[in-house]
């Protein structure tokens, strides 16, 4: 995977090549990588890039690029390049080369620190403007390329991973126990904090600017536009427009030098991406193909969509490269994997994603498309029922409640979806008092697991932190608020960055055509009824694919297909106790006062016996945080040992 490093400050030149290369290597750079190190007055920039990413379809063969006084280090794939060049021409700016770095640098020439707002792509970059003594760094809103920042020996450091920062001489490895606890609890954790006190993540859609060594400034370079259906075209016209937009989005993301894979499910999102792309390639009579990669589940498993996938692929005469879920381990040497991570957060479906990436490589592809974005943009949860109640549409509310089969769900379900989202803050505070201080947990909130130490949680305000760092979404309409929340919460760039890293370590770049800015803006102009009405969901997306996917695939389904929860539950119940028992007898999280290890082990035992739990995912996150902490203390991080002992003393004295 490509990694970048930028050190800005008077002493930046004092870092020798060996030190820079060690920092690059710490970010999972390999011996095969091409490396470039650039030094100028006040800054040092470096890039390491794997050979397969030198393709023009990806970051390209130019590593560090300089144009006059401006130098850039970028990890980027830029889409809609012709549109960008046209906009640059209108600004009387012309790129000096064709790679992503050349185009971003030209955008900086045209629009300065606001350049990221004019880019469409997956990117993280650092620009040094020697004449202005200014550094500009940015990430796109999806967050597939990561970037961290810190101050080390009075220099600003930007690196693709937290480990890249920590590899520099003088960097502090002191741990941020509150952030580790958030991860262990499975909270959303939307702040810029990392598990290291001095390291911050540059968040999705964020631009960092520092001039003349002054304090950094952070600004959003993109926010989802406010939803509005005013002036939007009727349904049939909108379906045609969405097909055009999706076809363009897929085409922009195809590999121009070879075949592209598609991680194909039997739902509606990735099949729409597949059909739009296959149709575009067929129409243009291109030599390249779009190759489906799919996971097969056993007959009767709730994740099985094999028959649907075969029907979708047969429509385009495309053979499916199958992976067997029974050959994909859920836990794969978890302690060893924890030791390689910079942070305690681990994705429950890491091996699932890695297997798909390996499937892509088995087809000799380097770029994989996926269907992420469909749920966020073309579907909505039952929270829209609260809008019907708030606006007095009681008849429609009753019809929707019945059509969704919720008649026998009881008052608690009705309260959760129709009443609670409408309660003002004073009413929620009163409910918390009545419940003995336990707040009502909203559907977009996560509760603290019972094994998180209550005293620690109070001391570090874990509940309040999770709410404080949630996006400030002000839409009165709850269904629109939900969409904006999913597009704004920093948890999702975090997850996208992790999954993208898995794939790139396997030699594959993931791209998400539905998570295209133009499609997002279009989707936000459409009425809620196209996302959910009665028993139907994703009406507009399905309509846009008429003629490109079989009618049997596009029809309404009696129940949701492709649920991966069975794989998760089986794996956890079968394997978790054997992993937990030898580790949590002397838990470091317990030593630090974060958890009650006895309660945790009891929760694991109950879950393994088949007891239902609202905190199953948190069991996984707590285990992974413990494994991470053990591996990093075992590797000699003395400051980690100090913080464990001092934090326990602080909590006990409090």
N, C-alpha and C positions, 0 to 999 in steps of 0.2 A: 504494500500500500504506500501511496505517496505520503510523506510527512514534511512539515515545514517548521522552521525555527527562525525567530527574529529576536535579536538582542539590541536594544536601543539605549544608548547612554554614552557618556564620555569614555568609559572603560571597555566598551564593546570590543574594540580591536585587541584587547589584552587576552581574549580567549583564543588559544591556538587551535590549529586544525584538528589536532588529536582530541581536544575537549569537545569541539563541535561535532565531530564524528561519533564520539561516545554518546552524546546527547541524541543524535539521530538514531543510533543503534538502539538506544533505550526505548525508542518509539516503534519498535518492531520492524525497523528497517533491516534488510537482509544484505548479505555479502554480494548479491547480484545487482543491487541497486546502483543506479547512476547517481552520483552526488555532485552538487555544485555548492561552493561557498563563496559568497561575495562580501567584500569589506569596503566600507566607505567611511568618511568622517562622521563619527557618531552612531554608526549602525553596522551590524553584521547580519546578513540574511543567508539561510541555507535551505537546501531542498534535497531529499533523497526520494527517488522514484523507481519503482519496479519496472523492468523492461516492458511488460505488457501494457503498462499505463502510458507509454510513450506514443501510443496510437493517436492520430488526429481526432478520433472520436472521443478521446478522454482528455487527460491533462496535457498531453503532447510532449514533444521532444525538447522543448525549451524549458530549462529548469528555472534558474534565476534570470529574469529579464530586466534589462536596463534601457531606458530611453531618456537621454540627457541626465537631469538631476533626479529622476524618479526610477526606483527599483522595486520589483515585486517578487515575492515568493508566494506561489499559489498552489493549492490542491483543489482542482476544479474541473467540472464538465459544464460547459456553457451551451445552452440551447437557443433557438431562434436567432442564430448568428446573423442571418441576412437582415433581419429586422433591426438588430443592434447596429450593424454596419450602416444601415440607412439612417438611423437616428444619429450616429456619430458624424455622418456626412453632413447632416443638417446643422450640426454644431461645428462644422468645418474641422473635424478631427478625423484622422485616418490611422488605423492600426499599422504598426511597422512589421507585423507578422500575423500568422493565422491561428496561433495556439490560444488556449483559454487565457493564459497569462498576458499575451499581447492585447487581447480584447479588453480584459479588465483594466490593464494599464491605460489603454486609450480611453476607457470610460472615466477613469480618474482624471485624465487630461481634460475631458469634456465637462464633467460635473463635480469634480473635487470629492470631498468627503461623502457626498450623497450618491456616489457612483453605484453602490450596491442596489439602490432602488431601481436602477435601470437595467439590472441583469436578471436573466431567468436561467436558473441552473442549480447545480449542487456544488457549493463552493465554500472554501475558507481561504482567506488570503491576508497577507500583511504587505503594506506598501510603505516604503521610506521615501519621503520627499526631502532630499538634501537641502534644496534651496530654502524651503519653508521650515526646515527642521521639524517636520511633522510625520507622525506615523499614523496610518489609517489601516484598520483591520476590520474584517466583517465576515459574517456567516449568513447563508441563506436561511429562509424560514423553516425549511424541513429539517435542517440540522444533520444531514448525512455526513458532512465533513466536520470534524470536531476542532476546537481551538480553545486553548487555555491561556491565562495571563497571570503574571505575578511580578513582584519587584524583587530582584536579587542583586545585592551589592549596589543599590541605587540605580540599577538599570531595569528598564521595562523588558520583560521576556514574554514572548508569544510562542506557543508550541502546540503541535497537533495533539499531544497527550499531556496529562499532568506529569507523567514520568519524564517527559522531555524537559520540563522546568526543573524537576528535582535532580536531574542529572548534572546540572551546572554547579560548579563550586560555590559554596556559600548559601545554597538554597535550603530553606528550613523544611524539615519533614515532620514538624509538629502536627499532631492529628486534631481534627475537629470532631469531637465526640458526638455533638448534637447531630451533625450530618450523618455520621455512621449510624446513630440510633434511628434516624428517619429511614434510612435504607433498611435496617433490620426490622423495623415495624411495618415496612411496605407502604409508607405514606407517599403522597405525591411528590413532595420535596421540590417545589418549583423555584427555589432560590438559585443564585449563581454560585453558592458555596459548594465546595468539594469536601472530601474527607480530610483535606490538608488545610490548616489554618490560613496559610498565605497564598493559596492557589485558588483562582476563580475560573469558572468556565465563561467564555463569551457565549451568550445565549443565542438561540435561533432568532434570525431576523434582527440581529444587533450589530451595530457599528461602533467601534472604539476609535477615538481620536486623542492623540496627545501631541501638543506643540511646545517646542522649546523646553521640554522636561517638566512642564506644568502637570497638575493632576489630570488623569484621564477623564474623558467625557464619553458617556454611553448614550446611544440613541437608537430607536427602532428604525430599521430601513424598510420595513413592510409590516402592515397590520391588516387583518381581514376587513374588507369594506363592510359598512353597516348594511344588513340585509334590507332589501326593498324590492317589492314586486311592481312598483309603479312603472308603467310603460312596457312591461315585459310582454313578449309575444305569446300568442295562444299555444296550447300544449303541443299540437302537431308541428308547428313551426319550431318550437323550442327543441323538440326531439331531433329534428333535422340539424339544427344549429349545434346541438350537443354532439352529434355524430361527427360533424365537421371539426369541432374543437378537439375531440378526442383523437380523431385520425391525425390531426396535425401534431398533437402532443406526443403520440406514439411515434410518428415518423421522425420527429426531432430527436427522439431518444434511441432510435435503432443504431446498431453498429454499422458504420458506413464501410467497414472493411471486412465484414464477415457475417455469419449468422448470429442472430440474437435469440436468447431463450426467453420463455415466459413461464413463470411459476403459476401453473394453472390449477384452479380448484373447479368445483362443480357449481359454484354459486353464480353471481351475476357480475361481480367487479372485475376479477382477472379475466373471465371470459369476454367481457366487453373490450378490455384492452387487447386481448388476443384477436378477436374478430376484427376490430378496427385496424390493427396492424397487418393481419393476414390479407385483408381486403386491399389495403394500400399497396402492399408488395405485389399482390396479384394484378392490380390495376396498372401499376407502373412496369410490370413484367421484369421486376428486379431479379437478379441472380441469387440474392440472399434469401434466407428463410427465417421464419419465426417458429422456434422449436419448443413444444410443450414439455415441461418437467412437472411431474405430479407424484403425490404420495398416495400409495394404496393402503387402505385399511381393510381389516377382515370383514366378512359378511356379518351384519348385525351390529357392527361398531357404529356409534353415533357420528364418527368422523368420516365414514365411508361415502364417497361420491364417485367411485370408479366408473359406474355405468353412465352417469351424467358427463363425466370428463371424456369418456370414449365417444359419446354422441357429439359433443362439442368439437373435438379434434377431427372426427370423421367428416364433419361439415366442410373442413378445409383440407381434407386428405393429408393430415399431419400425424405422423406416428408419435406416440407418447413415450417419453423416457420415464419409466416407472421406478419409484423408490418404495421399498416395503417398510411401513412404519415399525414392523417387528424387528427390523434390523437397525433401527435408529435408537441408540441408547438415550435415555432421559438424563441420567447422571453418567458422565464420562470422566473418570479421574478428577472429581470435583476439587480435591485439595490442591492438586497440581495446577488446575486451571485457575483457581483462586490466587495462587502465587504469581501468576503471570499478569493478573489484572492490576491496573493502577488504582482502581477504586473498588469498594465492596459490592457495588450493584452488579447483579448477575441476571441475565435474561433466562426465564424458565425454559424457553424454547431455543436455546443456543444451538444444541445439536441438530434440531429440526432445521434451523436456518443453514447451518454448516452443511448438512446433507443435501439440501437443495442447491447450494453453491457448488458442491462437488458433482451433483448431477449436471449442472450447467457446464462444468469443465469436461464431463464425460462426453458432451455433445460438441466439444471443441469451441464453445462459445465463451466470451469474456463478459458480456453484458446480459443481465437478467432483468426483465420487466416483472412488475408485480401489480396487484390490485389495491394496494393501500390507498385510502381516500374515499372509497365508495361508501363505506358506512358513515363517515363523518359528513359527507356532502349530500347524499341521496337517500338518507334514512334518518329517522328521528325516534327517540325513545318515547315511551308513553307519557313523558312530561308534557306533551302538547295538550293532554287532558286538563292540565291546570290552566291553560289558556282558555279553554272552553268554559271552565267554571268561572274564571275571573271575568270573562266578558258576558256571562249570563246565557251562553248557548247551551242550556241544560238539555234540550231535546237531542242535540247533536252529541253531547257528552254521553247521554244514555245509549244512543245508537252505537257509538264507537266502543263503549264499554262492553256492550253485548257482542258486537262483531269481532272483537279481539278475544272473545272467550273468557272474559274476566268476571262474569256474573257471579260466580261462586268463590271469588278470591277473598271476600271478606273486607271489613272496614279498614284493617291495617293497610292493605294494598291500596285502597281508595285514598286513604289519608296520605300515603307516601307519594302517589303520583298526582293527585288532583288538588289536595289541600295544602300539604306542607310547603311546596314550592311558592305558594302565594303568601305565606306567613311573613309579616314584617319582623325585623330584628328584635324589637322588644318582646314580641310573642315567643320567639325562639328562645330568648334569654329566660323568660318566665317558665317555659317548658323545661329548660335545663334545671332551674331551681326546684321545680316540682319533682324532677327525676333525681334529686339528690346530687346535683352538679353534673350529671351526665348529659351532654348536649345531644339534641336530635341530630343524627347523621344524615345529611342529604345524599341524594343519589349520585352526586358528583364529588362526594367526600369519602374519606376513608377513616375508619375508627381505629384507635389504638388497640392492638391485640392485648389480651389480659395478662400476658407474661411480661409485657414492658413494665418496668418498675415505675409505679405511680409517683413516687417521690422524685425520681429522675425526670419523669415527664413534666412534672410541675416546675422543677428547678430550671428546665430548659425550654419550657413552654412549647412542647412539641405540637399540641393541638393547635395553638394559636399560630405557630410558624406555618403549619400546613395551610391554614386559611389565609394568612397574611400574604403568602407568595402565590396564591391562586390569581389568575388574570382578572383584572377589573373589567368585567363585562357588564354593560349597563342596559342591554336590550330589555325592554319591558316584556316582550314576547319571549316566553320561556323556551320554545323550540328554537328560535333564532339564537338565544343566549347559549344554548347547548352547542350549536354548531360553532359559534365564535369561541367558546371555551375550548373545544377540542383543537381548534386551529391556533389557539394562543398559549395554551398551557405549556410550560417548558419541560414537563415530563416527557412529552412526545418527541421533541428533538433529541432528548437524552436517549430514548429507546431507539429512534432511527439511527442515531450515531453509533450505538452499540451494534445493532444488526448489520449496518453497513460495514463496520469494522470486521465482524465475523466473515462476511462475504469476501471482503478485500484480502483478508489473510488467506483465504482459499483461492485467491486469484480471480475474483469476480466482482463486478461493479453492479449494484442494484439501482434501478431507476423506477420511478413511480409516476407514470403518465397521468393518473387521476389527480395526483397532488401537484397539479400544474396551476400556476397562478391565474391563468385565463379561465380555466375550468372552474376554479374556486369562485372567482368573481361572478361567473355566469350562474353557478349553482345557487349563490346567495341571492340571486334575483328571482328565484322561483318560489311559488307558494308551498306551504307546508303540505297540502293535500297530495302533492306529487311525491312526497317522501313517505307519508304514512296516512292511509285512509282505510278504515275498515280492516279487512284481512290483507290488504295490499300494501307493499312497501316498494321503494325504488321504481316507481312507475315510469318516471322520465328516463332513467337510465335504461330500463328494459325496452321502452318504446324506441329509443335511439338505435337499438340493435336489431330491429325488425328486418328480416331478410338476410342478416349476417350471422345470426344464431338460430338454431331450430326453434320453432314455436313451442315445442314441448319443454325447452329449457327456459323460455321467457315467461311461461305461464305462472300464475300464482301458485305457491306451494303451501301445503297444509301445515308444514312445520319447517323450522330452520334446519338446513343440512350443513354438513362439514364441521360439526362441533368437535373441537380438539380437547374438550374437557375430560373425556374418558381416558385419553392417553396420559394426561396430566395426573388424574386421580389414581389410576392404576399404578403408575410409576411411583408416585409419592407414597402411596400406602404400602407398596411392596418393598421399597428400598430405603425410605427415610429412617426408620428406626435403627437399622444397622449403621447408618452414617452418624446419627445423633448420639447414640448411647456412649461410644467411646470418647466423644469430643466434649459433651456438655457435663460430664462428671466434674470437670475442672474448667468451667467456661470463663474465657477472658471477658466476654460481654457482661457476665455476672460479676466478675471481679471489678469491672469498671462501674458497676451499679446500673447498667442499662437494662438488664433483664433479671427476672427471677427464674433461674435455671430449672428449678423443680416444677414450676408451673408450665414452663416450656416443654419439658419432657413429658409431663402429664398430657398436654395438648397433643403432642405427637403420638403418644400411645392411644389416646381416644380416637384420633383421626385414622390411625392404622387399623383399628378395630371396626371401622365403618361408620363412626359417628360423624354426622354432617357438621361442617364448620364454615363460618363466614370468613375465617382467617387462614384458609388453606395456603393461599399464595404467600402470606406472611410467614408461615412455617418455613417455606423455601427461602425467603429473603433473610430470615434470622440465621438459618444454617449457613448460608453463603457469607453473611457478614462475619460470623464467627470464624469460618475457614480463612477468610481474607485476613482478619486481624491476626490469627495465629501464624499464618505464613509470613506476614510482613514483620512481625516481632521476631520470629525465628530467623529472619534474614538479617537481623542486626539493627533495626531501627530503634535506637536507644530512646529517642524522644517519644516513641510510642509507649515504651515501658513506663516512662515518667508520667505520661498523661493518664495512664490507667490507674496508677497509684494515687496521683494527686486528685483525679476526678472522684474516686471513691471517698477520699478524705473530705472533699468538698461537700459531696452529697450527705455523708454521715454527720458532718458538723452542722449542715443546714437544718 
